[in-house]
Amino acid sequence: MANAQTPEQKIQELRDEIRHHEYLYYVEDAPELTDSQYDVVMNRLKKLEAEHPELVTADSPTQRVGGKPKDGFVKMPHSRPMLSLDNAYNEEELRAWDQRVRDALPSTEAVRYVCELKLDGLSLALQYGAGSHGSAHLERGLTRGDGSIGEDVTSNVRTIRSVPLSISAAKLKAAGLPQSFEVRGEVVLPQAAFVKMNEEREAAGLAAAANPRNAAAGTIRTLEPNIVAQRRLDFYAYFLLKDGEFLLPQQSTTLEALRTSGFRVNKYAKALKSIDEVVKFIADAEPLRDTLGYEIDGVVIKVDATAQQRRLGFTGKAPRWAIAYKFAARAGITRLEDVLFQVGRTGKVTPVAALAAVSIGGTTVTRATLHNADEIARLGVRIGDFVQVERGGDVIPKIVVVVEDKKHARGATEIVFPELCPVCRSPLMKIEGEVDWRCVNNSCPARVREELLHWAARGVMNIEGLGDAMVAQLLGQSAELGGGLEAGSGDDAGQVVTEEGAPVATRKPVIHTIGDLYRLKREDLLGLERVGEKTADALLAEIERSKTAGLARVLLGLGIRFVGERTAQLLAAHFGSMEALEGAASQEAEKASEALEAVTEVGPKVAQAIAEFFAVEKNKDLVRDLASLGLTMTAEKRVTTSTLEGMTFVLTGTLPNLTREVAKERIESAGGRVSGSVSKKTSYVVAGEEAGSKLDKATSLGVKVLDEAGLLELLEKGAA
């Protein structure tokens, strides 16, 4: 007579059965059980677990919906940055990227690509650890956040049925995966679930969500897991890591391993041998947009071999081995009802079209950019016109043409660009050679507001909780000064202001400058509307944490013209401290230009902007104020040896194995410095294939020239 099963064995058997049927239903879309049959099995498991609570585990199918986080979402670092992708908008740009890839790799190597649909959702990183009986179980789910640090949304990720809570030892073995690994992918809200959600919101008297992407992003950050479970989010996996490194040798095998281990992988993915095949894949994919049941906005193309991916490396924001081909913008026709003028943090005044609501690609659009006065003149647009609106790159709405036909009458009211700032009423000025009109009043309430919002932004100082409403209250402004573009308009995006001009100060300002943020006290915040002790403490903690963001983030936050994330990183790495950068920029013009242009990728225009910034006493006062308040004004120390201490290198051409970023990092880690120009003070020029004028100059100056092998030997042994 066979031995009777123990409660633990019965529970494990039921869990395995339920996981199998969840996989068939939520991943394969091929259920074998009816809903009622599934409920019978689930109820048997629930009953057994209730009788034996000591046997309940976190990865049991009964535990998908747990309690909400006690103190909101905790921020955690990613194992490696979650970077964005560079974009291509036409075949010419795509083929140019293909050529760059091939040029950077040896000509003897074949290059294969993998094409995947670009899902219009939000990125997630799922971390799995060793479970019982050789299995792997979900330990953590992180949002992309600012790319380096995400939010722990594990409690909500657990409710997504296409995310396995546990993966059996058998599946891991079949997929060739260890027990601990990381999966990255995209969370989407299916269109049917989006429609249902909006119907429920409207029935409850709430505003409808604008599009599935925003709804998915809002859902995953909801503090109520029960609500997340009801929304029926879906997860598509596309990337595997182990300790922050590539796990498998090809992207194609990665997708297959993900499928085998039980993840949902988009079926429209294909390994291809040439860029011609990639072009055909894109042409075949675009007509699918309205048939899939979820939103896509393009195709992602990746180099298949991970060894080639490593050699191609990354820019400051994106991998060189992948690109997103964005589908043509979706368009709609609507009426221009008014034009409002927004003031950005640099004083730039941007005309914004107020439109009759129109749905474009699933998004309700009521605002579009008109860019500047020249663009208004070029379009010949008037208030009351019917216009064609596109979502540029499927993101920022813009007017592309005035519609003139029998059906759509022309408007009658001319658009007059203001002569005074619509907020502070200061005269607007236009710099010779530029198209933009600017408010030059540094104390303009709109400029101060935008400077604070930029400073607090996720990609800058990342101060959670310091959004539009909070900034408005801190500045004593009306919180109704809003309504900008649906998707923002870049670094200089501002707030739409009313026709009447300056916002009415509704209360005494609590702060006046960025520095004042770091002087805030608990009682200052508790005096604001709808700010309780918990909110005040959380914001103060975020502000305090931002002090350690580092020099690159501070430089980005200062809003120096032309200094974006990549340039800020390069400046921080090159100078090492704010003091050194200011000293270089504050020299007489020629010397300042030479010192600043020695930084990789910094040209005359950027150098001039940096020098002009530090020439303004108010800016220098702000920098000193921030330093006195405890902000980190130095770059992270990366030097680990002094092998190349005091030596200056210039990199030129393409090295056979090292990317320029990797070579630069290795030189700096050994104590050397990498410059962008050759001079008599240059120690070595490292030259690869297609080295240009820098090699010629090195020869003429008698500077020593190394190839990659010579550099590696120098790194190992030091200077002779």
Buried (B, 14 or more C-beta within 10 A) or exposed (E): EEEEEEEEEBBBEBBBBBBBBBBBBBBEEEBEBEEEEBEEBBEBBBEBBEEBEEBBBBBBBBEBBBEBBEEBBBBBEBBBBBBEBBBBBEBEBBBEBBEEBBEBBEEEEEBBBBBBBBBBBBBBBBBBEEBEEEBBBBBBBBBBBBBBBBBBBBBBBBBBBBBBBBBBBEBBEEBEBEBBBBBBBBBBBBBEBBEBBBEEBEEEEEEBBBBBBBBBBEBBBBBBBEBBBBBBBBBBBBBBBBEEEBBBEBBBBBBBBBBBBBBBBBEBBBBBEEBEBBBEBBEEBEEEBEEBEBBBBBBBBBBBBBEBBBBBBBBBBBBBBBBBBBBEBBBBBBBBBEBBBBBBBBBBBBBBBBBEEBEBBBBEBBBBBBBBBEBBEEBEBBBBBBBBBBBBBBBBBBBEBBBEEEEBEEBEEEBEBBEEBBBBEBEBEEEEEEEBBBBBBEEBBBBBBBBBBBBBBEBBBBBBBBEBBBBBBBBBBBBEBEBBBBBEBEBBBBBBBBEEBBBEEEBEBBBEBBBBBBEBEEEBBEEBEEBEEEBBEBBBEBBEBBBEBBBBBBBBBBBBBBBBBBBBBBBBBBBBBBBBBBBBBBBEEEEBBBBBBBBBEBEEEBBBBBBEBBEEEEBBEBBBBBBEBEBBBBBEEEBEEEBBEEBBBBBBBBBEEBBBBBBBBBBBBBBBBBBBEBBEEBBBBBBBEEBEEBBEBBEEEEBEBBBBEBBBEBBEEBEE
